[in-house]
Amino acid sequence: MAERRDTWEQGDLYDGFIGRWSRAVARQFLAWLDEPPGGQWLDVGCGTGALTETILRSCAPRAVTGVDPSTGFIEFARRQVRDARASFEVGDAQALRVAAAALDVVVSGLVLNFVPDPARAAAEMRRVARPGAVVAAYVWDYADGMELIRFFWDEARRRGFSHPRPAAPARLASVVAGCPS
């Protein structure tokens, strides 16, 4: 019998569903940060590499390391992001394997909602940042109607697909995180 893999562990399936939206948000986020070129970056919860790839294209970093707990996502990111300045590793946002005060910019896109202890992850992000470095994150907007997902379904409907009703935020978090309902 073939091994059953969770769809949300398969980078190609996830990236096709969420990746294009992640890239659009990443461009706006990075423009807002407006960091100077040449920095050493860390992308915490890099997933399939959408934010990392956008950093490479938009910010002229010296290097970017992406960290994510999903082996499937890391394998996908390594195949997709072929820039020599990028590296990817399996790791935990709550226990980063990075020396203290080592990085110029530490970012996290659309992931802190899914970390068991987001405060611990934020503390780790701060720990690995140099004094005066930027530490920034953006998350799913559960409080204001999940605008990103609304854009997805607006486009899906425009293309002839339908969805019976928007998912409740807790259910959507469960689905996106790959947890059982």
C-alpha positions in Angstrom: 0.0 0.0 0.0 1.3 3.5 -0.9 2.2 5.8 1.9 -0.4 8.5 2.3 1.1 12.0 2.6 -0.7 15.0 3.9 -1.4 17.4 1.0 -0.1 20.3 3.0 3.3 18.6 3.3 3.6 18.5 -0.5 5.2 21.7 -1.6 4.0 21.6 -5.2 0.3 21.3 -4.2 0.6 23.9 -1.4 2.5 26.4 -3.6 0.0 26.1 -6.4 -2.8 26.9 -4.0 -1.3 29.5 -1.7 2.1 30.4 -3.2 1.0 33.0 -5.6 -0.9 34.8 -2.9 2.1 34.5 -0.6 4.3 36.2 -3.2 1.9 39.1 -3.6 1.8 39.8 0.1 5.6 39.3 0.3 6.2 42.1 -2.3 4.2 44.5 -0.3 5.7 43.5 3.0 9.3 43.9 1.7 8.6 47.2 0.1 7.2 48.4 3.5 10.4 47.2 5.3 12.6 48.9 2.7 15.8 47.2 4.0 19.2 48.2 2.5 21.0 45.6 0.2 23.7 43.3 1.4 22.1 41.9 4.6 22.1 38.4 6.0 18.4 37.4 6.2 16.5 34.6 7.9 13.0 33.5 6.7 11.3 31.7 9.6 8.6 29.3 8.5 9.7 29.7 4.9 7.3 27.0 3.6 7.8 26.6 -0.1 10.2 29.5 -0.4 7.8 32.3 -1.6 9.0 34.9 0.8 12.7 33.8 0.4 12.4 34.0 -3.4 10.8 37.5 -3.2 13.6 38.7 -0.8 16.2 37.5 -3.4 14.4 39.3 -6.2 13.6 42.5 -4.4 16.1 43.2 -1.6 19.6 42.2 -2.9 20.6 40.3 0.2 24.0 38.8 0.8 22.3 35.6 1.8 18.9 34.2 2.9 18.3 31.1 4.9 14.8 29.6 5.0 13.8 27.4 7.9 10.6 25.3 8.1 9.5 22.2 10.0 8.1 20.5 6.8 10.6 18.4 4.9 8.3 18.4 1.9 8.2 22.2 1.8 12.0 22.4 2.3 12.6 19.9 -0.6 10.3 21.9 -2.8 12.0 25.2 -1.9 15.4 23.8 -2.7 14.2 22.7 -6.1 12.4 25.9 -6.9 14.7 28.6 -5.6 18.0 28.1 -7.4 19.8 31.2 -6.3 23.2 30.5 -4.7 22.5 33.1 -2.0 19.6 30.9 -0.7 19.8 27.9 1.6 17.0 26.0 3.2 16.9 23.7 6.3 14.4 21.8 8.3 14.0 23.5 11.7 11.7 24.8 14.4 10.8 28.5 14.8 10.7 28.0 18.5 14.3 26.7 18.7 16.3 28.3 15.8 19.7 26.7 15.2 21.4 30.1 14.6 23.9 31.9 16.8 22.6 34.9 18.8 22.9 38.3 17.2 23.9 36.8 13.9 21.5 38.3 11.4 20.6 41.6 9.8 16.9 40.9 9.0 14.7 38.2 10.4 11.3 37.8 8.9 8.3 35.4 9.0 5.4 35.4 6.6 2.0 33.7 7.2 3.3 31.3 9.8 3.2 32.6 13.4 -0.5 31.7 13.6 0.5 28.0 13.3 3.4 27.9 15.7 2.4 26.2 19.0 4.1 29.0 21.0 4.2 32.2 18.9 5.7 34.2 21.7 8.6 31.8 22.0 9.1 31.9 18.2 9.1 35.7 18.3 11.7 35.6 21.1 13.9 33.3 19.1 13.6 35.6 16.1 14.8 38.5 18.3 17.6 36.4 19.8 19.2 35.7 16.4 18.9 39.3 15.2 21.9 41.7 15.6 21.3 44.8 17.8 19.3 47.2 15.7 18.3 44.6 13.2 14.8 44.4 11.8 12.6 41.6 13.1 9.2 41.6 11.3 6.3 39.2 10.6 2.9 39.2 8.9 0.2 36.7 9.7 -3.3 35.6 8.5 -5.8 38.3 9.3 -8.4 36.4 11.2 -9.7 39.5 12.9 -10.7 41.3 9.8 -12.3 38.8 7.5 -9.3 36.9 6.0 -8.9 39.4 3.1 -6.2 37.3 1.5 -8.4 34.2 1.3 -11.3 36.5 0.1 -9.1 37.6 -2.8 -8.5 33.9 -3.6 -12.1 33.0 -3.7 -13.1 36.2 -5.6 -10.6 35.1 -8.3 -11.8 31.4 -8.2 -15.4 32.5 -8.6 -14.4 34.8 -11.5 -12.9 31.7 -13.2 -16.0 29.7 -12.6 -15.2 27.8 -9.4 -17.5 28.0 -6.4 -17.2 27.6 -2.7 -20.4 27.1 -0.7 -19.4 29.6 2.1 -16.2 31.0 3.5 -14.5 28.8 6.0 -14.6 29.7 9.6 -11.2 31.1 10.7 -10.6 28.1 13.1 -11.4 25.6 10.4 -9.3 27.5 7.8 -6.3 27.5 10.2 -6.8 23.8 10.7 -6.9 23.1 7.0 -3.9 25.3 6.1 -1.9 23.9 8.9 -2.7 20.4 7.8 -4.2 19.4 11.1 -7.2 17.2 11.3 -10.5 19.0 11.7 
